[in-house]
Amino acid sequence: MDSALSEPEFLKPANAENGAAVREGRQPESSMGVVARDGVEQRFLGYFGLIEQPFGVTPDLRFLYLGSKHRKALDILNYGTELNRGFLTLIAPPGMGKTSLLFQYLENLRDKARTVFLFQTDCDSTELMRYLLVELGLDGKGMDLAEMRAILGQVLLGEMEAGRRFVLVIDEAQNLDEKVLESVRLLSNFETPWMKLMHIVLAGQPQLADRLAKPSMAQLRQRISFAVRLEPFTREEVDFYINHRLWVAGYKGAPLFSVGARALIAEGSEGIPRNINNICFCAMSYAWAMKMKTVDRDTMAAVLNDLYPGSPVEREFPAPKLPETPKPAMSKSIRPAAQTLSPPTRRSGPAKFVAAGLMAFALGWFGLQYHVDKWIGSYFHHFSEMVRSYAAPAASSVGPNDPSTAAHIDESTSPKSAPLTDEKDLKTPMQDGGDASPSGAGHN
């Protein structure tokens, strides 16, 4: 964006114009003014089809948009003046359009009152009174405060006789110290038994409300009939504000800001008109440099990040990232072996104790299982001997002197294949003392 605004060819018409002015004997115009008229501004406006800048920094009443809170504040100012209420205050944070609203208020009183607008508040009481007389076309040099007040009183009486009110608006009044505020309070003493000769509006930032809340300001605070406050635009009012300024500037194309971009404008600006102007101007400048006709959400997010670096806006409204294409598992880079090796984690005391207990339990279990297997094996051998004893009659057909049988007895312990070698085997006592013969006789 910066490179587009500083292209060398933009400065060529300015140099040529200044050279022509010198040759003709005229005073050359400033380069900046020529560039603004013939270079950057005209190209910018022509690109979007505008007749003037929609988001300027001056309080132009043609671009004033009254939201619900601004309209209410203006109505209260008009109402208080019509009812001769004397003192009014207008409190608003910076950038809320306070000055533009005051200009509109004074414009409404053009044919009804004589008005004075003061913004030089870094002064003492004498200087403030002198500024007031200068705005009235009077010279107060060399006069003290009492003499200037006397002259002001004559002016107020003349306006009353002419059937007009006198309204004094002091902007940026939060800069006035307590002594100057007390002098302003004394101005309200210009009155008749039936009406105030001067209506005073003190406008300023929230610090003005804090100052008026002090106990020392009780007399001035008691004379304030209405305390008006301006609040930020709502999300819907931000849309109306942008549309109104674009319409006044002559824009007739497709929507310049997308719905997503407008949502970011509302949140990033916090509904403050000055912030809206700055964001929209930067976004349009970015779009012009990038040859874009519409500012979308991604573009607006980038503008906010550049406009407010390191602010909450950058964290809350990051530029949306496109979804990444998933990659196959084999395409992932393999980390070096040195990065995968790490020293074993040291175990704490309780962990070591638990590990040792589990190991001992495992060893005990395997030892117990070994003894159980041994016991079961011996019991099975005893049981097989008992079965073999009961199965002797069925095997009697086999000759006791059969050499194959004798050989088999020496090689196998199976109860089914072991033959009897002697008649006494039929009466071999069991280990529990019982007779294994079929007759069930006792011991020999």
C-alpha positions as CSV (number, residue, x, y, z in Angstrom):
1,M,0.0,0.0,0.0
2,D,2.8,2.4,0.9
3,S,4.7,1.7,-2.3
4,A,1.6,2.3,-4.4
5,L,1.1,5.7,-2.9
6,S,4.7,6.8,-3.4
7,E,5.2,5.9,-7.0
8,P,7.5,8.4,-8.8
9,E,5.0,9.2,-11.5
10,F,2.6,10.7,-9.0
11,L,5.1,13.5,-8.3
12,K,5.7,14.4,-12.0
13,P,2.6,16.5,-12.5
14,A,3.4,18.5,-9.4
15,N,6.9,19.4,-10.6
16,A,5.6,20.3,-14.0
17,E,2.9,22.6,-12.6
18,N,5.4,24.3,-10.3
19,G,7.8,24.9,-13.2
20,A,5.0,26.4,-15.4
21,A,4.0,28.7,-12.6
22,V,7.5,30.0,-12.2
23,R,7.9,30.6,-15.9
24,E,4.6,32.6,-15.9
25,G,5.7,34.7,-13.0
26,R,3.0,33.2,-10.6
27,Q,3.7,32.0,-7.1
28,P,4.1,28.2,-7.4
29,E,1.6,26.1,-5.5
30,S,2.8,23.7,-2.9
31,S,3.7,20.3,-4.2
32,M,1.5,18.6,-1.7
33,G,-1.6,20.5,-2.8
34,V,-1.0,19.8,-6.5
35,V,-0.5,16.1,-5.8
36,A,-3.7,15.9,-3.8
37,R,-5.6,17.6,-6.6
38,D,-4.1,16.1,-9.7
39,G,-2.4,12.9,-8.5
40,V,-3.3,10.6,-5.7
41,E,-6.7,11.9,-4.8
42,Q,-8.1,12.0,-8.3
43,R,-6.8,8.5,-9.0
44,F,-8.2,7.2,-5.7
45,L,-11.6,8.8,-6.3
46,G,-11.8,7.8,-9.9
47,Y,-11.0,4.1,-9.1
48,F,-14.0,3.8,-6.8
49,G,-16.3,6.2,-8.8
50,L,-16.4,8.8,-6.0
51,I,-16.8,12.6,-6.3
52,E,-15.1,13.3,-2.9
53,Q,-13.5,11.5,0.0
54,P,-16.1,9.7,2.0
55,F,-14.1,9.1,5.2
56,G,-12.4,12.5,5.8
57,V,-11.2,13.9,9.1
58,T,-13.0,17.2,9.1
59,P,-16.4,17.8,10.8
60,D,-18.4,18.2,7.6
61,L,-22.0,18.4,8.4
62,R,-23.0,16.8,5.1
63,F,-21.5,13.6,6.3
64,L,-23.0,13.7,9.8
65,Y,-24.9,10.6,10.7
66,L,-27.1,10.7,13.8
67,G,-27.4,7.4,15.6
68,S,-30.0,6.9,18.2
69,K,-27.8,8.3,21.0
70,H,-26.5,11.2,18.9
71,R,-30.1,12.2,17.9
72,K,-31.1,12.0,21.6
73,A,-28.2,14.2,22.6
74,L,-29.0,16.8,19.9
75,D,-32.7,16.9,21.0
76,I,-31.7,17.5,24.6
77,L,-29.4,20.4,23.6
78,N,-32.2,22.0,21.6
79,Y,-34.8,21.4,24.3
80,G,-32.6,22.9,27.0
81,T,-31.9,26.0,25.0
82,E,-35.6,26.5,24.1
83,L,-36.5,26.3,27.8
84,N,-33.8,28.7,28.9
85,R,-32.1,26.2,31.2
86,G,-28.8,28.0,31.3
87,F,-26.0,25.4,31.7
88,L,-25.7,22.2,29.7
89,T,-22.9,19.6,29.5
90,L,-22.0,17.2,26.7
91,I,-19.7,14.4,27.7
92,A,-18.2,12.0,25.1
93,P,-15.0,9.9,24.7
94,P,-12.5,11.0,22.0
95,G,-13.7,10.4,18.4
96,M,-17.4,10.1,19.1
97,G,-18.3,13.0,16.8
98,K,-18.9,15.5,19.6
99,T,-17.6,18.5,17.6
100,S,-19.7,17.6,14.6
101,L,-22.8,17.3,16.8
102,L,-22.1,20.7,18.3
103,F,-21.7,22.3,14.8
104,Q,-25.1,20.8,13.9
105,Y,-26.6,22.2,17.2
106,L,-25.3,25.7,16.3
107,E,-26.5,25.3,12.7
108,N,-30.0,24.8,14.1
109,L,-29.7,28.0,16.0
110,R,-28.6,30.1,13.0
111,D,-31.7,32.2,12.8
112,K,-32.7,32.0,16.4
113,A,-29.6,33.0,18.4
114,R,-26.2,34.6,18.3
115,T,-23.7,31.9,18.8
116,V,-20.0,31.7,19.8
117,F,-17.9,28.5,19.6
118,L,-14.6,28.4,21.6
119,F,-12.1,25.7,21.6
120,Q,-9.1,27.5,23.1
121,T,-9.3,26.1,26.6
122,D,-5.6,26.1,27.5
123,C,-5.9,29.5,29.0
124,D,-6.7,31.5,32.1
125,S,-9.9,33.5,32.9
126,T,-8.7,36.7,31.2
127,E,-7.6,35.0,28.1
128,L,-10.9,33.1,27.8
129,M,-12.8,36.3,28.1
130,R,-10.6,37.9,25.4
131,Y,-11.2,35.0,23.1
132,L,-14.9,35.5,23.6
133,L,-14.8,39.1,22.7
134,V,-12.7,38.4,19.6
135,E,-15.4,36.0,18.3
136,L,-17.9,38.8,18.8
137,G,-15.8,41.2,16.7
138,L,-14.6,43.2,19.7
139,D,-11.1,44.1,20.8
140,G,-10.3,43.4,24.5
141,K,-6.6,44.2,24.5
142,G,-5.4,46.2,27.4
143,M,-8.7,45.6,29.4
144,D,-8.9,43.8,32.7
145,L,-11.5,41.1,33.4
146,A,-14.1,43.4,34.9
147,E,-14.0,45.8,31.8
148,M,-14.4,42.9,29.4
149,R,-17.4,41.6,31.4
150,A,-19.0,45.0,31.2
151,I,-18.6,45.0,27.4
152,L,-20.1,41.5,27.2
153,G,-23.1,42.6,29.3
154,Q,-23.9,45.3,26.8
155,V,-23.7,42.8,23.9
156,L,-26.1,40.5,25.8
157,L,-28.7,43.2,26.4
158,G,-28.6,44.2,22.8
159,E,-29.3,40.6,21.7
160,M,-32.2,40.4,24.2
161,E,-33.7,43.6,22.8
162,A,-33.4,42.1,19.3
163,G,-35.3,39.0,20.4
164,R,-32.4,36.6,20.0
165,R,-30.7,34.3,22.5
166,F,-27.0,34.2,23.1
167,V,-25.4,30.7,23.1
168,L,-21.8,30.1,24.1
169,V,-20.3,26.6,23.4
170,I,-16.9,25.7,24.9
171,D,-15.4,22.6,23.4
172,E,-12.6,20.5,25.1
173,A,-13.7,22.0,28.4
174,Q,-11.9,19.2,30.3
175,N,-8.7,21.4,29.9
176,L,-10.1,24.3,31.9
177,D,-8.9,24.5,35.5
178,E,-11.2,25.2,38.4
179,K,-10.5,28.9,38.5
180,V,-11.5,29.2,34.8
181,L,-14.6,27.1,35.4
182,E,-15.6,29.4,38.2
183,S,-15.3,32.4,35.8
184,V,-17.5,30.5,33.4
185,R,-20.1,30.0,36.2
186,L,-20.1,33.8,36.8
187,L,-21.1,34.3,33.2
188,S,-24.4,32.7,34.0
189,N,-25.2,35.6,36.3
190,F,-26.0,37.7,33.2
191,E,-29.8,37.4,33.5
192,T,-33.0,39.2,34.0
193,P,-35.8,38.2,36.5
194,W,-37.6,36.3,33.7
195,M,-34.8,34.8,31.5
196,K,-31.1,33.9,31.1
197,L,-29.2,36.2,28.8
198,M,-26.5,33.5,28.1
199,H,-26.8,29.8,27.5
200,I,-23.6,27.9,28.0
201,V,-22.7,24.4,26.8
202,L,-19.7,22.8,28.3
203,A,-18.5,19.9,26.0
204,G,-15.6,17.7,26.8
205,Q,-14.2,14.2,27.5
206,P,-15.1,12.1,30.5
207,Q,-12.4,14.0,32.5
208,L,-14.8,16.9,32.5
209,A,-17.4,14.9,34.4
210,D,-14.8,13.9,36.9
211,R,-13.8,17.5,37.5
212,L,-17.4,18.7,37.9
213,A,-18.0,15.9,40.5
214,K,-15.5,17.5,42.9
215,P,-16.9,19.1,46.0
216,S,-15.3,22.4,45.0
217,M,-17.4,22.5,41.9
218,A,-20.7,22.2,43.7
219,Q,-22.0,25.7,42.7
220,L,-21.3,25.1,39.0
221,R,-22.7,21.5,39.1
222,Q,-26.0,22.7,40.7
223,R,-26.5,25.0,37.7
224,I,-26.3,22.3,35.1
225,S,-29.7,21.4,33.9
226,F,-28.9,18.5,31.6
227,A,-25.8,16.3,31.4
228,V,-25.8,14.7,27.9
229,R,-23.5,11.7,27.1
230,L,-22.6,10.2,23.7
231,E,-22.3,6.5,23.4
232,P,-20.7,4.4,20.6
233,F,-22.7,3.2,17.6
234,T,-24.4,-0.2,17.6
235,R,-23.5,-2.9,15.0
236,E,-26.5,-1.8,12.8
237,E,-25.6,1.9,13.2
238,V,-22.1,1.2,11.9
239,D,-23.6,-0.2,8.7
240,F,-25.8,2.9,8.3
241,Y,-22.9,5.2,9.1
242,I,-20.8,3.6,6.3
243,N,-23.6,3.6,3.8
244,H,-24.5,7.2,4.5
245,R,-21.0,8.5,4.0
246,L,-20.5,6.5,0.8
247,W,-23.8,7.8,-0.5
248,V,-22.9,11.4,0.2
249,A,-19.5,10.9,-1.5
250,G,-21.3,9.7,-4.7
251,Y,-20.6,6.0,-4.5
252,K,-23.0,4.0,-6.7
253,G,-21.2,0.6,-7.3
254,A,-21.6,-2.8,-5.8
255,P,-21.1,-3.1,-2.0
256,L,-17.7,-1.8,-1.2
257,F,-17.3,-3.7,2.1
258,S,-18.5,-7.3,2.5
259,V,-20.6,-8.5,5.4
260,G,-17.6,-10.0,7.1
261,A,-15.5,-6.9,6.6
262,R,-18.3,-4.8,8.1
263,A,-18.4,-7.1,11.1
264,L,-14.7,-6.5,11.7
265,I,-15.1,-2.8,11.2
266,A,-17.8,-2.7,13.9
267,E,-15.8,-4.7,16.4
268,G,-12.4,-3.2,15.6
269,S,-13.7,0.4,15.8
270,E,-15.7,-0.3,18.9
271,G,-18.5,1.8,17.3
272,I,-16.4,5.1,17.5
273,P,-16.9,7.2,14.3
274,R,-13.3,8.4,14.1
275,N,-12.1,4.8,14.3
276,I,-14.6,3.8,11.6
277,N,-13.3,6.6,9.3
278,N,-9.7,5.6,9.8
279,I,-10.3,1.8,9.2
280,C,-12.5,2.4,6.1
281,F,-10.0,4.8,4.6
282,C,-7.1,2.5,5.1
283,A,-9.1,-0.5,3.8
284,M,-10.0,1.4,0.6
285,S,-6.4,2.6,0.1
286,Y,-5.3,-1.0,0.4
287,A,-7.9,-2.2,-2.0
288,W,-6.9,0.5,-4.5
289,A,-3.3,-0.5,-4.3
290,M,-4.1,-4.2,-4.7
291,K,-6.5,-3.4,-7.6
292,M,-9.5,-4.8,-5.7
293,K,-13.1,-3.5,-6.0
294,T,-14.4,-5.1,-2.8
295,V,-12.9,-5.2,0.7
296,D,-13.5,-8.7,2.0
297,R,-13.0,-10.1,5.5
298,D,-9.4,-11.3,4.9
299,T,-8.4,-7.9,3.5
300,M,-10.0,-6.1,6.5
301,A,-8.3,-8.4,8.9
302,A,-4.9,-7.6,7.4
303,V,-5.7,-3.8,7.5
304,L,-6.7,-4.1,11.2
305,N,-3.5,-5.9,12.0
306,D,-1.4,-3.2,10.2
307,L,-3.4,-0.3,11.7
308,Y,-3.3,-1.5,15.3
309,P,-0.1,-3.5,15.7
310,G,0.2,-5.3,19.0
311,S,-3.4,-4.3,20.1
312,P,-6.2,-6.6,21.1
313,V,-7.6,-6.1,17.6
314,E,-4.7,-8.1,16.1
315,R,-5.3,-11.0,18.6
316,E,-9.1,-11.0,18.2
317,F,-9.2,-10.7,14.4
318,P,-6.4,-12.6,12.8
319,A,-6.5,-13.1,9.1
320,P,-8.3,-16.4,8.4
321,K,-6.0,-19.2,7.3
322,L,-6.8,-21.4,4.4
323,P,-7.2,-25.2,5.3
324,E,-4.0,-27.1,4.7
325,T,-4.1,-30.1,2.4
326,P,-3.5,-33.3,4.4
327,K,-0.2,-35.0,3.5
328,P,0.4,-38.7,3.4
329,A,2.1,-40.3,6.4
330,M,5.2,-41.2,4.4
331,S,5.7,-37.6,3.4
332,K,6.3,-36.4,6.9
333,S,9.9,-35.6,7.6
334,I,11.7,-37.9,9.9
335,R,13.3,-36.3,12.9
336,P,17.0,-36.9,13.5
337,A,17.8,-39.8,15.8
338,A,19.6,-37.5,18.1
339,Q,16.3,-35.7,18.8
340,T,14.3,-38.9,19.6
341,L,16.8,-40.1,22.2
342,S,16.4,-38.8,25.7
343,P,17.7,-39.9,29.1
344,P,15.4,-42.1,31.1
345,T,13.1,-40.3,33.4
346,R,14.1,-40.5,37.0
347,R,11.6,-42.2,39.2
348,S,10.7,-40.8,42.5
349,G,10.8,-42.9,45.8
350,P,7.2,-44.0,45.8
351,A,7.4,-45.0,42.1
352,K,10.5,-47.2,42.8
353,F,8.7,-48.9,45.7
354,V,5.7,-49.7,43.6
355,A,7.8,-51.0,40.7
356,A,9.7,-53.3,43.2
357,G,6.5,-54.6,44.7
358,L,5.1,-55.4,41.3
359,M,8.3,-57.3,40.3
360,A,8.2,-59.3,43.6
361,F,4.6,-60.2,43.1
362,A,5.3,-61.4,39.6
363,L,8.3,-63.6,40.7
364,G,6.1,-65.0,43.5
365,W,3.3,-65.8,41.2
366,F,5.6,-67.7,38.8
367,G,7.1,-69.6,41.7
368,L,3.7,-70.5,43.1
369,Q,2.7,-71.6,39.6
370,Y,5.7,-73.9,39.4
371,H,4.9,-75.6,42.7
372,V,1.2,-76.0,41.8
373,D,2.2,-77.6,38.5
374,K,4.5,-80.0,40.3
375,W,1.8,-80.9,42.8
376,I,-0.8,-81.5,40.0
377,G,1.7,-83.6,38.1
378,S,2.3,-85.9,41.1
379,Y,-1.4,-86.2,41.8
380,F,-2.1,-87.1,38.2
381,H,0.6,-89.8,38.4
382,H,-1.1,-91.3,41.5
383,F,-4.4,-91.2,39.8
384,S,-3.1,-93.0,36.7
385,E,-1.7,-95.8,38.9
386,M,-5.1,-96.2,40.5
387,V,-6.8,-96.4,37.1
388,R,-4.3,-98.9,35.9
389,S,-5.1,-101.1,38.9
390,Y,-8.8,-101.1,38.1
391,A,-8.1,-101.8,34.5
392,A,-6.0,-105.1,35.2
393,P,-8.8,-107.7,34.3
394,A,-9.3,-106.2,30.9
395,A,-5.6,-106.6,30.3
396,S,-5.3,-110.2,31.6
397,S,-5.4,-111.7,28.1
398,V,-2.0,-110.5,27.6
399,G,0.6,-113.1,28.5
400,P,2.7,-112.2,31.4
401,N,5.7,-113.6,29.7
402,D,5.2,-111.8,26.5
403,P,8.5,-110.3,25.7
404,S,6.9,-107.3,23.9
405,T,4.9,-106.5,27.0
406,A,7.8,-106.8,29.3
407,A,9.8,-104.5,27.1
408,H,6.9,-102.0,27.0
409,I,6.7,-101.9,30.7
410,D,10.3,-100.8,31.0
411,E,9.8,-97.9,28.5
412,S,6.3,-96.5,29.3
413,T,4.3,-95.5,32.4
414,S,1.0,-95.2,30.6
415,P,-1.8,-97.1,32.6
416,K,-3.4,-98.4,29.4
417,S,-0.3,-100.0,27.9
418,A,1.4,-101.4,31.0
419,P,0.7,-105.3,31.3
420,L,0.7,-107.3,34.6
421,T,3.8,-109.5,35.1
422,D,2.7,-111.4,38.1
423,E,-0.5,-112.4,39.9
424,K,0.6,-110.5,42.9
425,D,0.3,-107.3,41.0
426,L,-3.5,-107.7,41.3
427,K,-3.2,-107.3,45.0
428,T,-0.7,-104.4,45.2
429,P,-1.8,-102.2,48.1
430,M,-2.7,-98.5,47.3
431,Q,-0.9,-95.7,48.9
432,D,-3.9,-94.9,51.1
433,G,-3.9,-98.5,52.5
434,G,-6.8,-99.9,50.4
435,D,-6.6,-103.1,48.3
436,A,-6.5,-102.5,44.6
437,S,-7.9,-106.1,43.8
438,P,-11.4,-106.4,42.3
439,S,-12.6,-108.3,45.4
440,G,-11.6,-105.4,47.7
441,A,-9.7,-107.8,50.2
442,G,-7.4,-106.4,52.8
443,H,-3.6,-106.5,53.1
444,N,-1.7,-109.8,52.7
